Amino acid sequence: MSVRIQVILEEKEAARFRAKAAKESKSLSAWLRDAGRKMLEMEKNAQLTDEEALRAFFQKSNEREKEGTESDWEEHKKMILDGFSSGQKL
């Protein structure tokens, strides 16, 4: 069963929410629902109290990454040392 909820917002804030929803091709209602769900999921994941929660956190993190998993530490270290020894400025 669906329930209607009224939300009081400042005009500027409502306009920002509508613009963001439109950018994502969603209704304002759908965008607000998704935002609420994301907040609940973040709160749930912030409490990494068991192995399953930790596993789910890293799985979602890996899915968000565009280039897959993070490079190996040895690769990072080599890149840092190569940059340092070549005298390049970052």
BELWORA-V474427 format. One record per run of one state. SS is the DSSP state (H for helix, E for strand, - for the rest). FROM is the first residue (numbers start at 1). TO is the last residue. Records with the same first field share a line. If there is no record, write none. Layout:
SS: FROM-TO / FROM-TO
This chain:
-: 1-10 / 24-27 / 47-50 / 65-72 / 87-90
H: 11-23 / 28-46 / 51-64 / 73-86
